[in-house]
Amino acid sequence: MCARLILEPNPANHCFGCGGANDSGMKLSFELDQETGRAVGKFVLGTRYGGGAGFAHGGVIAILLDEVMGKISKLSEERAVTAELNIEYRKPVPLDAEILVSGWQENEKGRNRFRIGEIHDANGNLLARGRGRFVVVGEPLAAATSSRADEI
């Protein structure tokens, strides 16, 4: 098994954050490290995602954190949806410089997955932190994929 998995936008997915089929979407890509259990993405947002004062819009910051925490579900082939998302905006997130978005799971209880996401600048300064509770829903991704393949 490969220790690193590149999660490119899925051309059949309409998700605003990571879908490839949404013309207005962000089309975010992440790298998932299966050994450390962390998802990471590097981005330069650009003015399209700007908010007040020339920095990233708070909603865009929330999308980045939600997406990176959501990618952790790929480690266990689970389908999980965001149930709670709390964000601490520490410093303005630049639009014209590279940022590092990372996420990992702290723990789980039943169907609940408790995760952390962070955004850092190129110097390692913490710009934003998200804490999320994700709830596992439906069947595992592998089972859903194989059952759909049987229908084709």
HELIX and SHEET records of a PDB file:
HELIX    1   1 THR A   47  TYR A   49  5                                   3    
HELIX    2   2 GLY A   52  GLY A   54  5                                   3    
HELIX    3   3 GLY A   58  GLY A   70  1                                  13    
HELIX    4   4 LYS A   71  LEU A   75  5                                   5    
HELIX    5   5 LEU A  141  GLU A  151  1                                  11    
SHEET    1   A 7 ARG A   4  LEU A   7  0                                        
SHEET    2   A 7 PHE A  30  ASP A  33 -1                                        
SHEET    3   A 7 ARG A  38  PHE A  43 -1                                        
SHEET    4   A 7 ILE A  99  LYS A 109 -1                                        
SHEET    5   A 7 ASN A 112  ASP A 121 -1                                        
SHEET    6   A 7 LEU A 126  VAL A 136 -1                                        
SHEET    7   A 7 ALA A  80  TYR A  89 -1                                        
END                                                                             
